[in-house]
């Protein structure tokens, strides 16, 4: 599944320690844009969505 923000937002590549922490900090700060993440592990993307850290994601970058 390709991942790219369709509207104004942030794309995080990798939902490991740094990417996941960045997503959590953005949400905690009240960031109102869309947060999309790309990770090669689909389970990590699903976990990020389930935890409310990201709005959407996928396993492949969309070249626009």
C-alpha positions in Angstrom: 0.0 0.0 0.0 1.5 3.4 -1.0 1.8 6.1 1.7 1.7 9.8 1.1 -0.2 12.6 2.8 -3.2 13.6 0.6 -3.5 17.0 2.3 -1.3 19.1 4.4 0.4 16.9 6.9 3.6 15.1 7.9 5.0 11.9 6.5 7.1 9.9 8.9 9.4 7.3 7.3 9.9 4.5 9.8 7.9 3.9 13.0 10.7 2.7 15.2 11.9 4.4 18.3 12.5 7.8 16.7 9.5 7.8 14.2 7.1 6.5 16.8 8.3 9.0 19.4 7.9 11.8 16.9 4.4 10.8 16.0 3.5 10.6 19.8 5.0 14.0 20.4 3.1 15.6 17.5 -0.2 14.2 18.8 0.6 15.2 22.4 1.4 18.7 21.3 -2.0 19.1 19.7 -0.8 19.0 16.1 -3.9 19.1 13.9 -2.5 18.1 10.6 -2.6 14.6 9.2 0.2 12.2 10.3 1.0 9.5 7.8 3.7 6.9 8.3 5.6 4.5 6.1 7.3 1.4 7.5 8.3 -1.8 5.8 6.5 -3.8 8.5 2.7 -3.6 8.0 2.2 -4.7 11.6 4.0 -1.6 12.8 1.8 0.6 10.7 -1.3 -1.1 12.1 0.0 -0.7 15.6 0.6 3.0 15.1 -3.0 3.5 13.8 -4.4 1.4 16.7 -2.5 3.4 19.3 -3.7 6.7 17.7 -0.2 7.8 16.9 -0.8 8.1 13.1 -3.8 8.7 11.0 -2.8 6.4 8.1 0.1 4.6 6.7 1.5 2.0 4.4 4.5 -0.1 3.4 5.7 1.7 0.3 6.4 5.3 -0.5 4.2 6.8 -3.2 6.4 8.8 -5.6 3.7 11.4 -6.1 
